[in-house]
Structure formats: C-alpha cells, structure tokens
C-alpha cells in the first residue's frame, strides 16, 4: 500500500518522505487483445496467446539507488484491465528518482510475476528471455508462430513527469509486442506479416525460427536494417526484439549491454602466461593467434569472429569483456556461435582471458 508522501512536480520524481515506488509491466492492448487487421500493413489479424518475458536487474535511481532483487516472469497476454501487472512495490527513501533500469535475460532466481511454473520452466530450459506464441489470419488462411528469443539486453530509462502521483511514484515498463512484426529496424517500420507467412515453405501453417532463418530479406524493398549486417528474417526479428522495452508508454530507453552481476566484479590484474594458454586452448581456433578474427575455423562462421585487436574503446572494458567471455554470444544482439566459458572456467581464468584480450592490441 502507498504511504502518504508529498510529491512536487519537479524535473524528476521526488518523494517527500519514505514511501512506495510502484513498478508495473504492461504489454499494451495489442498483446492483451490482439492487433486488428486495419493496423497491419498487409491486412492480417494477429493475436498473441502467450507473450512471456523474463525481467531482472531492476532498479530505480537518482539521489538514492534502490535495487529489486531476483527475476520476474510475466505472461503479458493475460488481461490487466489496461494497468499492467505489478512487478514490485519498492520502499524508497526520500529523494529524487530520475531513472529506472531493467533487463531482458534468461531467468535466474524467479521471485515474482504472473507466469505459470510451466512457462518459467520453458524459458529456463531454453535459456531464453522471451517466448511469443500466437497466430495470424487473413481470409481463410491461418499461420501460427511459436518463437523463443535468447536475449540479454538491458534498458536505461529516464522518467518524465507523467509518472508523478501524489503519495508515491509509479513507473510502467511498457513492452511493445507489436515491434516483433515491424518491417523496418529504423523509424519507418509498419506491422507486416506477408513475408513471415511466406516463410512457411512446408505449408504446415506453422512458421518456425529455422524457416525464418532461411528467408532472405535482401531482395525486400522494406525490411531495412538501419545499417546492421542482417541478411535473414530470423535475425531481423531478433533485433526487433531488442526494441520492445520502453517506459511509461512511448518513453525511450538507452541500451545496457552488460548484466549488473558483472559490473560488480573487480579485475585482479594480469596473468600473462595463463591468459596466453587459455586463449590458445579456447579462442585462437576462431579469433586467430593474434586476435584478428582469422582462425582456422573462422570462414565457416556467421557472423565471422570479431577482430579482437581492433576493438573499440566502448567495449574495451572489464565488465563487457568478462560478460562476453563468460556468456558467449549465442543470443541477441550478437547471435553468434561464440560459446560461453562461464560454466567451464573459474573467475581467475576468465580474468586472465580478459587481460589477454587487452594484450592483443597493437603496441601493447
């Protein structure tokens, strides 16, 4: 229950005494009620029977930072009477709160949400963050879909004055399910289904990820990729899945690539001999002896291995390198064949590899 706190309308949410900060998750009417044909570019009517998403690394911050432990799994296709589903009612100290954070990822320790145990087990077994099930119909034709999305992607969202209410604060994590069906990764996307339906090459009425992966978007006038090197429809839709997360309706969020758990680790320093040994055993076959992405197995990989010797300063960070080595890249936005080594190597060994990556830079 909300405590009585005075909240002036300033440039960020202000709690005048310790009170409750309510966090809700909403998939909007399109996921709860379906997408009518007049909202779809090519006239399909679309409904979601399940839209299950795993959310964690939740925090509100400003003068204070208040974290919400654990993972929350929601089926957003369930009716919420337009108000979304409660994630948490956070006890927040007095102060200004200007930012919320949350992450899509495979569930860890699940402590809340409205999903069934079967739905949670489904995400856990497949190491996925999103499971979308539904159907599209036009005239007498029906095409069904059942897609799992391996995503590891966070959101940094600035709060605006629309969330300020007397007696506490409320922020809504708005999940735009319809973005999965847009036909452009840029600002000109429209909800479309013709190309997805045409991917059902065996004609069984079910469009699978494998069928989408075998559908080229290169000949399409639409399905633009905003400059990303994407050639098939499955990778295109997977990148659309990264655009689902908003705040308070249409509020935009900036990406957070690294999970919170890796940001709290500390690099113990270099172990050159161990790093070189581990790199030769686990990495050189793809990334090459000197990290140029030219290992003996590189030619058969899509996308090709990264040139580690020319990494940008944005990714040359302890937390990011540890994350990618530990978790690999078999998830969106990377969608690569890089295996995660977190179950095989201990923390000191992963740090040794991180520091070896630094050593691959020219002139190091």
ABEGO torsion letter per residue (X at the ends): XBBBBBBBBBABBBBABBBBBBBBBBAEAAAAAEBBAAABAAGBBBBBABBBBBBBGBBBBEABBBBBBEBBBBBAABBAGGAEBBABBBBBBBEBBABBBBBBBBBBBBABEABBAAAAAAAAAAGBABBBBBBBBBEABBBBBBBBBBBBBBBBBBBBAAABBBGEBBBBBBBBAAAAABABABAABBBBAAAAAAABAAGAGBBBAAAAAABBAAABABGBAGGBBBABAAAAAAAAAAAABBBGEABBBBBBABBAAAAABBBAEBBAAAAAAAAAAAAAAAAEAAGAGABAAAAABOBBBBBAAABBAAABBAAAAAAAAAAEAABOAAGBABBBAAAABBAAAAAAAAAAAAAABBGX
